[in-house]
Every structure is written in structure tokens, then in C-alpha cells.
Amino acid sequence: MASIFGHIAASTAIGYAFFPKEVRPITLIVAGFCAFAPDLDVLAFSYGVPYSSEWGHRGWTHSVTFALILGVLSSWALQRSISWNKLTWWLVISTLTHPLLDMMTNGGRGCALWWPFWKERIFLPFRPIQVSPISIDDFFTPWGLSVLASEVIWIGMPGLLIIGLARWWQGSAPVR
Ligand SMILES: [Zn+2]
């Protein structure tokens, strides 16, 4: 995993950059939940599901299929109707950033991105993000600090850059 902070930073940055009209406190919270929710699969460890299982950590919840389902359901929960609109896009993309960021971490197993069609665990070729500890105790150690430092560089700064570029682009676009 990347840390919860890294995942929520990604969903927040995408909201402000690409879906500014959808940004409200409640939608930020739900988008942050979507971005973090795939890691609720660590609960499977306590039920004896092995890491390597498609039902284990970084398995089915770290897939495009899961992102579509969670994004649409969360959008429905917020709007009380099924409609594929900008909010739905934001929530699906927020969920999808989770496996994509995990696939850029330097440890653990890859993600089952194409589950259930292809169950292989994969990484991206570019893996600069320090993998986050799974246990909370390990997070308050030098390892945890190094995770935060690498996420500031590889998630926080690109996030701010994307928001800035999007604002600039929107500001320079002709008024219609
Ligand atoms: Zn994860």
C-alpha cells in the first residue's frame, strides 16, 4: 500500500484539478473513502486469506472492476440515482488511483488490476514510492517517515502541480 495520506491526497488533488464543481466537504470525504477503501482488504488477513489469493490483499479490491463498482455505488449513495456524471467519474478515478499508486510502490505484491479477467499481480515499470507498512505500529517508525517523505515527492507535489496546471488551463480557456 501507499499510506492512507497518499491515497486521500490523490483523490483530493484529482477533485480540485478536474472536477472543481463537484468538490464539497461530503464529496471530498467520499472520494477519500473510495481512494482508501481497497486497503480494507487487509481485514482478509485476519480471516486467514493468504496475500497471494485473489481475495487477499492487493487482489480483487485493487482492480478496475472494483473501481467501477465502488465508484458507481458511492455516486449513487450521494445522489440517490444512478447516473454516469462527473461525480461518478471522480469517484471511479479516485478508487482507481489506489491500485495505480500501489503499483508504483517498491514492495509487497503487485495488484490484480485486471481481476477477474486476468488475475496476475502486476506493477508499473516505474516504482519510486516507498511501500507503506501494513500495521499501524510500524507506521510510527523511521519506515513510516520515509513513506511520508516519498509520498510528498511522488504524490503530493505532482498533485499540486496538476491542480495548478488545471487551474491555469481553466483560467486561460475562453469564456463560453
Ligand atoms: Zn492498497
Residues whose N, C-alpha, C, O or C-beta is under 5 A from the ligand:
A	BS01	ZN	M1 P38 D39 D102
